[in-house]
Amino acid sequence: MKTNPAARNLVRIRLIVLCMALAAIVGLEFYFGSAFAARIGQTTGIQSDRPAAPNMNLGDLMAAAR
C-alpha cells in the first residue's frame, strides 16, 4: 500500500519545522547564556593561605566503612 503523497509532504514539513524549532531553542540557549555571562562577569575562587582540603579516594572511604 502506497503512502498518500500529501501525507508524505506533511511528514516532511513537520520534520523540517521540528529541526528548525530545535535549532532555535539551542540558539536562544546560547544567546541567553552569553547575555547572563556578560551581565554577571567571570568569577574566580577566593585564594587563601589555608591548606587545601584533604583528597580522599573511594577506596579509602570503602576501607573506613568496613
C-alpha positions in Angstrom: 0.0 0.0 0.0 1.4 3.3 -1.0 1.5 6.3 1.3 -0.5 9.3 0.3 1.8 12.0 -1.3 0.0 14.7 0.7 0.7 12.8 3.9 4.4 12.4 2.9 4.7 16.1 2.4 3.1 16.8 5.8 5.6 14.5 7.5 8.5 16.2 5.7 7.2 19.6 6.7 6.7 18.5 10.3 10.3 17.2 10.4 11.7 20.4 9.0 9.7 22.5 11.5 10.9 20.3 14.3 14.5 20.7 13.3 14.1 24.5 12.9 12.5 24.7 16.4 15.3 22.7 17.9 17.9 24.9 16.3 16.0 28.0 17.5 15.9 26.6 21.1 19.7 25.9 21.0 20.4 29.3 19.6 18.3 31.0 22.2 20.1 29.0 24.9 23.5 30.2 23.7 22.3 33.8 23.4 20.8 33.9 27.0 23.9 32.1 28.4 26.2 34.7 26.9 23.9 37.5 27.9 23.9 36.3 31.5 27.7 35.7 31.5 28.2 39.3 30.2 25.9 40.7 32.8 27.4 38.8 35.8 31.0 38.6 34.7 33.6 35.9 35.3 34.0 35.0 39.0 37.1 33.4 40.5 37.5 31.5 43.7 39.0 33.3 46.7 42.6 32.2 47.2 43.6 31.8 50.8 46.7 30.8 52.8 44.8 27.9 54.4 45.8 24.4 53.5 43.7 22.6 50.9 41.1 20.1 52.0 42.4 16.5 52.1 41.8 14.5 49.0 40.2 11.1 49.6 39.5 8.5 47.1 36.7 5.9 47.0 39.0 3.1 48.2 39.8 5.0 51.4 36.1 5.6 52.1 35.2 1.9 51.5 38.1 0.8 53.8 36.8 3.1 56.5 33.3 1.8 56.1 34.3 -1.8 56.7 
